[in-house]
Structure formats: structure tokens, C-alpha cells
Amino acid sequence: MIKQLPLGNNGPLTGRLGYGAMVLEGYYGASDDSTAVQALAKAIELGMLIDSADAYGAGHNESLAGQAIKAASSKPLVATKFGIVFDEGITGTELPTGWGFSLNINGTPEYAEKALDASLTRLGVDAVDLWYAHYPDPSVPVEETVGAMSKAVERGKVKYLGLSNVTEDDVRRAHAVHPISAVQYEYSLWRREAETELLPTLRELGIALVGWSPLGGGLLTGTVRSLDEGDFRHNNPRYSGDNLKLNRERFSPLIDIADSLHISPAQLALAWILHQGEDIFPIPGSRKPERLEENAAAVDVVLDQSVLDEISRIAAPGTAVGATLV
Ligand SMILES: NC(=O)c1ccc[n+]([C@@H]2O[C@H](COP(=O)([O-])OP(=O)(O)OC[C@H]3O[C@@H](n4cnc5c(N)ncnc54)[C@H](OP(=O)(O)O)[C@@H]3O)[C@@H](O)[C@H]2O)c1
């Protein structure tokens, strides 16, 4: 069982490292359901918060999590998200991502209620521990979306609220309606924008930062040399064209540091994040149960200040080539 800490001032005790279940939907390479459920079972055994979303695999990811929850001997903490519309029959607002495609977002109270009931059914639970709005809906004030989410807390269908991919202003406005426990935002050695304004705001308000893609979607592990056809990361400018090679080169000194410390590059990338504050919870994803053990061991890695400074210098903001997702 990994170390547990409170998720912000008003959240539950949570594993220092969570488990990002999105990779179980084949976005970064094929995944079979039986190994996927084993990976989820391993995450539960290790005491990791399970991070899912209704949009991952159009509901399939929550169903996989539901199978693992049902089989588990102890009840895990489960987070899911709503707001990215994946049913073509439902309308939403177009949100361009800057990655060559748009998302369809619906943050209306009516959709929130419907989406939550569907998530509860797929997960097979009475209440979602942490429920996020996946993206703010550009045509619905955040107060309205969070107001609807707070009604779900009152009804006992949700325990804690979270937001994802929001600005500091969104967070302040939402937190004034109902306490927000966690904000999910991309945070890793190759995406550090959260450090400038979002993280200070979260700290002022006592909200945890849950860092998505903490391994840069895999690049920071040093194992991604090329992508198979159909890999979703082709959409990510940091992996496309010459950028994959360029970024591998720019971040390769981190692999040398990991080698010198006898830890893996994945452990180095996660340990660096964990050293940025006890209010930051990375959620790495992996389809392989043995890699969950490896990643969990990052919680016990101690990096001294000179190493942290060297890592920070190598991966200074602006080092990565290619635009980031909204
Ligand atoms: N809120 C949002 O908008 C948002 C957006 C993106 C992601 N997320 C969440 O964040 C989670 C994590 O993000 P992510 O999956 O994009 O990226 P990530 O965790 O940074 O990287 C995942 C990739 O790293 C590889 N990997 C993991 N551990 C490894 C290890 N020890 N050694 C070598 N390779 C390793 C995995 O490959 P294998 O499977 O082959 O191990 C996988 O391809 C997602 O699952 C999702 O829950 C949220």
C-alpha cells in the first residue's frame, strides 16, 4: 500500500500516486480487457486512486473499472469525469483543442445528471468518490455546472468535486459555489505551465493538483521511439514529425540521471513531481501491472536538492517542442 495523503483541504485520504486508466482504451497501443482488469486490480491493491472518465472508450473504461471494483477485497477510491459528449445524439459546444480536432462539451445541469447516473451504473457503485467536470463548457457558466454537481453531492451520489483543464478564474468561481477538492491539469517535466498561476491559486484555496500525463504520455520513460499507426499520440504535436526525435534528445539527459541513481526514468519523472509538493498527485497510466509496481516505488524515491535543481534545469519550461492540448 502506498503512502496516503489528504487530497486538498477538503478531500479524502488518497494514494500519493493515482492510476490513470485511460490507456486501457487502446489510445496508446492495443489493450485487452482481461489484462486491463488485472492492471486495475493491481492499482487497487497498491492503494491508488483510480482515474477514469465516461468519455474513455465511450463508457467502456468505467465498465472495466466496475469489474475491478466488484472483484476487489477493499473498496478503492474512484474518480470519474463527465462533459465530453461521446454520444452523437447529444448536443454540446465545440471546443477546438489545437491538436487538429475539436471536443464536444456539455456542462449543462440536465446533461450532468444524466451522465452521472450512467457513470454510477457502469462503475457499479452508489456514489462516485471524486467527480470532475472534464472541460469547462464554453457556453455554460462554471457556476451553473458546479451548482448541478453540488446537487449530486447533496443527493449522496458524489462525495467530492473536481475540475479539469480549467483556468485560475474558473477555479475561484467554482470554489465559491461548492468546495473543490482537486483540479486535474497536465503536469510533468515536459509541461510545467501549471506552476506559474494555476498551482499558486490552488495552494491559496487548499485544492490539490492531480497531474495528468505525468510521464508526458510515455516520452519521459525513454521507451517511446516511434508510434504505431492509429496511436492517438500522432495527434499530439510533441510526438509528430521531427518533434518526437527532438524531444527524445532534449529530455535524454534525464535518463542518464536516472541511471546514475539506479532508478528508472519513469520513477525519476514521477519522483520529481512528488517532490514539488504534498498537494500534487500524479496519475500515470500503464497497461502493464508490473509497471504499476515500478511506478508506485517512485513514492519512496528521495531526490536531494542538487539533483532536483539539475532535473529542473534540463526540463526547464519551454524545453519541449510542440504545442500542448487546451
Ligand atoms: N483530464 C484530462 O483531460 C486528461 C487528459 C489525459 C490524461 N488524463 C489522465 O491521466 C492519465 C495518465 O495520462 P496518460 O496516460 O496520457 O500519460 P502518462 O501516464 O504520462 O503515460 C502513459 C504511457 O506511459 C507508459 N508507461 C507507464 N509507466 C511506464 C514505465 N514504468 N515504463 C515505461 N513506460 C511506462 C505507458 O505504456 P504501457 O501501457 O505500455 O505501460 C503509457 O503509454 C490518463 O490515464 C488519464 O486518466 C486526463
The ligand as an SDF file (V2000), in Angstrom:
LIG
                    3D

 48 52  0  0  0  0  0  0  0  0999 V2000
   -8.1480   15.3800  -17.6120 N   0  0  0  0  0  0  0  0  0  0  0  0
   -7.7190   15.1750  -18.8250 C   0  0  0  0  0  0  0  0  0  0  0  0
   -8.0870   15.9010  -19.7720 O   0  0  0  0  0  0  0  0  0  0  0  0
   -6.7340   14.0840  -19.0800 C   0  0  0  0  0  0  0  0  0  0  0  0
   -6.0420   14.0330  -20.2950 C   0  0  0  0  0  0  0  0  0  0  0  0
   -5.1390   12.9990  -20.4910 C   0  0  0  0  0  0  0  0  0  0  0  0
   -4.9420   12.0520  -19.4990 C   0  0  0  0  0  0  0  0  0  0  0  0
   -5.6550   12.1170  -18.3270 N   0  0  0  0  0  0  0  0  0  0  0  0
   -5.4790   11.1090  -17.2600 C   0  0  0  0  0  0  0  0  0  0  0  0
   -4.0930   10.9750  -16.9700 O   0  0  0  0  0  0  0  0  0  0  0  0
   -3.7240    9.6180  -17.0520 C   0  0  0  0  0  0  0  0  0  0  0  0
   -2.2790    9.4610  -17.4450 C   0  0  0  0  0  0  0  0  0  0  0  0
   -2.0030   10.1420  -18.6420 O   0  0  0  0  0  0  0  0  0  0  0  0
   -1.5100    9.4290  -19.9760 P   0  0  0  0  0  0  0  0  0  0  0  0
   -1.9360    8.0120  -19.9920 O   0  0  0  0  0  0  0  0  0  0  0  0
   -1.8950   10.3380  -21.0710 O   0  0  0  0  0  0  0  0  0  0  0  0
    0.0800    9.5480  -19.9030 O   0  0  0  0  0  0  0  0  0  0  0  0
    1.2540    9.0740  -18.9330 P   0  0  0  0  0  0  0  0  0  0  0  0
    0.7340    8.4880  -17.6920 O   0  0  0  0  0  0  0  0  0  0  0  0
    2.1470   10.2340  -18.8640 O   0  0  0  0  0  0  0  0  0  0  0  0
    1.9690    7.9650  -19.8300 O   0  0  0  0  0  0  0  0  0  0  0  0
    1.3520    6.7530  -20.1300 C   0  0  0  0  0  0  0  0  0  0  0  0
    2.2840    5.9520  -21.0400 C   0  0  0  0  0  0  0  0  0  0  0  0
    3.4900    5.6710  -20.3380 O   0  0  0  0  0  0  0  0  0  0  0  0
    3.8310    4.3020  -20.4370 C   0  0  0  0  0  0  0  0  0  0  0  0
    4.3820    3.8970  -19.1330 N   0  0  0  0  0  0  0  0  0  0  0  0
    3.8050    3.9940  -17.9130 C   0  0  0  0  0  0  0  0  0  0  0  0
    4.6530    3.5750  -16.9450 N   0  0  0  0  0  0  0  0  0  0  0  0
    5.7900    3.1890  -17.5810 C   0  0  0  0  0  0  0  0  0  0  0  0
    7.0240    2.6810  -17.1290 C   0  0  0  0  0  0  0  0  0  0  0  0
    7.2680    2.4790  -15.8280 N   0  0  0  0  0  0  0  0  0  0  0  0
    7.9830    2.4060  -18.0550 N   0  0  0  0  0  0  0  0  0  0  0  0
    7.7650    2.6120  -19.3820 C   0  0  0  0  0  0  0  0  0  0  0  0
    6.6070    3.1000  -19.8660 N   0  0  0  0  0  0  0  0  0  0  0  0
    5.6240    3.3940  -18.9690 C   0  0  0  0  0  0  0  0  0  0  0  0
    2.5370    3.5790  -20.7270 C   0  0  0  0  0  0  0  0  0  0  0  0
    2.8060    2.4680  -21.5740 O   0  0  0  0  0  0  0  0  0  0  0  0
    2.3020    0.9690  -21.1960 P   0  0  0  0  0  0  0  0  0  0  0  0
    0.8360    0.9900  -21.1500 O   0  0  0  0  0  0  0  0  0  0  0  0
    2.8640    0.1750  -22.3310 O   0  0  0  0  0  0  0  0  0  0  0  0
    2.9490    0.6660  -19.8760 O   0  0  0  0  0  0  0  0  0  0  0  0
    1.7010    4.6290  -21.4630 C   0  0  0  0  0  0  0  0  0  0  0  0
    1.8340    4.5120  -22.8520 O   0  0  0  0  0  0  0  0  0  0  0  0
   -4.7200    9.0460  -18.0790 C   0  0  0  0  0  0  0  0  0  0  0  0
   -4.8210    7.6570  -17.9700 O   0  0  0  0  0  0  0  0  0  0  0  0
   -5.9780    9.7460  -17.6810 C   0  0  0  0  0  0  0  0  0  0  0  0
   -6.5770    9.0680  -16.5890 O   0  0  0  0  0  0  0  0  0  0  0  0
   -6.5340   13.1230  -18.1180 C   0  0  0  0  0  0  0  0  0  0  0  0
  1  2  1  0
  2  3  2  0
  2  4  1  0
  4  5  1  0
  4 48  2  0
  5  6  2  0
  6  7  1  0
  7  8  2  0
  8  9  1  0
  8 48  1  0
  9 10  1  0
  9 46  1  0
 10 11  1  0
 11 12  1  0
 11 44  1  0
 12 13  1  0
 13 14  1  0
 14 15  2  0
 14 16  1  0
 14 17  1  0
 17 18  1  0
 18 19  2  0
 18 20  1  0
 18 21  1  0
 21 22  1  0
 22 23  1  0
 23 24  1  0
 23 42  1  0
 24 25  1  0
 25 26  1  0
 25 36  1  0
 26 27  1  0
 26 35  1  0
 27 28  2  0
 28 29  1  0
 29 30  1  0
 29 35  2  0
 30 31  1  0
 30 32  2  0
 32 33  1  0
 33 34  2  0
 34 35  1  0
 36 37  1  0
 36 42  1  0
 37 38  1  0
 38 39  2  0
 38 40  1  0
 38 41  1  0
 42 43  1  0
 44 45  1  0
 44 46  1  0
 46 47  1  0
M  CHG  2   8   1  16  -1
M  END
$$$$
